[in-house]
Amino acid sequence: MVVAAVDAYLAFRIESYITTGLWYVLLVVKAFALGDSVFRKDEFFVAADKQNKVFWLLVLGVFFVLHLVFGNSIFLNMIGTVAALVYLIDVRPTLRAMHQR
């Protein structure tokens, strides 16, 4: 019985470390996407037909703050992570290509 309790405690500790690690990784992803969008010119967003800079700043900023305030909300974190990944995978490469022209 004692061994099972120790194993359960160890399992919960490992789960806690993994969850905390993922929380920080997703926070860094959102912070990077937000920081990158701050330094891009508004003209590039419009020319690339990727919404506009204000839209991306609002979306990424709101979900970054929600991640900090409501860190345990899986639903809000999933939506914010998807928004950040869309920015990083779709919008950012297009803006970088336009900047290099």
Beta strands, then each sheet from edge to edge (+ up, - down):
end
